[in-house]
Amino acid sequence: MDYIGPINPAVNAVVIYIILTMLLYIIKPDFIYDHKQNKFKEITFNNHSIPIFYIVGAIVSVIIYYILYFASYSTYTPNYKYVNTYPKYRYS
């Protein structure tokens, strides 16, 4: 479990993203949810509908990851266990 840690920005971003999307789904703010029709608002492109909830979720996930990445930039060390582990002999 080398990847789970308090300074790993990817894991922290996923946890915060799940919490925020659950809160958005429970609260159902007016810019995402249509309370009169009891459904999420949609944007239509070329006869294809995309719920605004998905667009907001994608944007929020990228923003959360970059905020956490740059906040932990000086303390985060990726797992380089498998870097430069070439065999000592050469194939010919």
N, C-alpha and C positions, 0 to 999 in steps of 0.2 A: 504494500500500500504506500508506495513512494509518491503517488500523485495527490493524495488527500492530505492537505496541510493548511494551516491558517494563512499562508502567504502564497498559495497557488491561485493565480487570478482566474484560470479557466473554471475550476471547481467552484470558486466563490461566485463567479458570474452566473453559472448555471443555477446555483441555489437562490441567488437574488432574483434571477429571471423567473423562476418558478413561483416564488413568493409574490412578485409583482403581478404576474399574469393571473394568479389566483385572486389577488385583491381586485384587479380590474374586472375579472369575471363576476365576482361577488357584488362589487359596488355598482357596476354597470353605469359609468358616467354617460352624460348626454351626448358627448361627441362620438361615442362608440355604439351606444345602444339606443334604439328607437322604442320608447316606452309606450307609444300608442299602438304599434303593431307587435310589440313583444318579440323583437328579433334584433340582431346586430345589424347596423347600417352597412351598406355595401357600396363599392365603387365598381362601375361597369366599364370595361375596356373591350371593344370589339365583340360584343355579345357574351363576354365572360365576366362573371361577378366575383369580386374578391372582397371578403369582409374586412372592414377597417381594423378589426381586432387583430387580424394576422399582420397587417402592415405596421400597426403600432408595435406589436410584439417583436417583429424583425428589427425595427429601428431601435427599440429599447434594448434589445439584446446586444446589438453592436455597440451602442453607447456605454452600456454597463461594462462590457468587456474592456473597452479602451480606457475607461476611467480606472478600473481596477488594475489593468496592466501598467499604466503609467504611475499609478499610486504605489505599486509594489515593484517598480522597475529596479530600484537600488537593492532590494532585498531578495528578489526572486532568482533562484538558480535552477534552471531546468535539469532534468535527470539525464546526464550524459553517460550513463552506464554502458550503452552500446555503441558509442562513438569510437571510431578507430579500433575496432576489434577485428581486424583482418587476420587471416591465418598467417602464420610465420613462414609458410612455404608458398611457393608460386606454382600455379598450374601452367603446364606447358602444352 
